[in-house]
């Protein structure tokens, strides 16, 4: 399955000359008609122009299309950037015979440069002529939204609702500048480089309010608890379009629960792909915290561990340095009592009740060479729990980001 497996969608991706590489850099994702839609966006105070415009356009809860360019973030570009983002939506709308407010714009790439609008406009027109429903069209769209990605990222699933089936599919891009903290845009908050972008499609019939609620829940359980470098981008966007083409309604409580769980699964699969592609990363590290005084404390502790450069370097070197993990747990305001805690790495207890436990360091080091690593910390203080996903920190990450614009 792929992005266009859900019925009612077409897509295209073309090369417009925005990327220096000459690869595809403009994408269109189009619904057969104006459909129910929802989106969450970056909470960084430095907000890219397409996010500002996208927040405005999604307020009605319906979209006809998404238009994306890669190679230029259109961030920190002032009034010109806003004009260009609106022009992207307006041109796509003109081609599709819909209102500009029905088109969500997105951009990703280097910050602080104005879009080369003649190339962007030519790319949008070209993409419109190449729209289609095949796996190849979905692949072209994926390529067009990518920047430093080492591989393309997609996920999909089906959900049985009664005797009928609906499909949820998605694609995303991201490898660096990853620390999403996305939320639903509020009208009162709207002010006139690498990034996390994700776009989902479904052929389910689902109302706008329910769709927004389920998307936010899915984001909080996936993209919002993953990190490569904990740098929340100026452009982070997660959007879903629901065509209703299956004719299957998501109305009952049971149907909503099943659909929400499937949506979360797709988002989590995509988020873990982003983490695994962390610009030189060799493994995904899952931080599971239990027994905290509250879920909020557990989330804070898990994030502190997952974003510690010392922990991430130890993971890259397959070093079972439990001291870095335990000390990271106590960095912030969350209550943590070392004498009540227990740390397990790859199934081996390394630390318990305030003291190290004898363990086979060579064995644990070997276990850490796996592509997926589990770190479990029990705080022994309550019932709070959380999961956080991160990756190791490699020399390649430093090289990529040291040379990114030069």
VENZI-V976967 format. One record per helix or strand of 2 or more residues. SS is the DSSP state (H for helix, E for strand). FROM is the first residue (numbers start at 1). TO is the last residue. Records with the same first field share a line. If there is no record, write none. Layout:
# VENZI-V976967
SS->FROM-TO, FROM-TO
This chain:
# VENZI-V976967
E->9-14, 26-42, 62-72, 103-110, 153-161, 164-173, 182-183, 197-202, 237-242, 284-292, 342-345, 348-352, 355-356, 372-378, 384-391
H->49-60, 78-96, 100-102, 117-129, 135-145, 187-189, 208-220, 223-225, 253-276, 295-306, 309-316, 322-329, 338-340, 361-367, 395-402
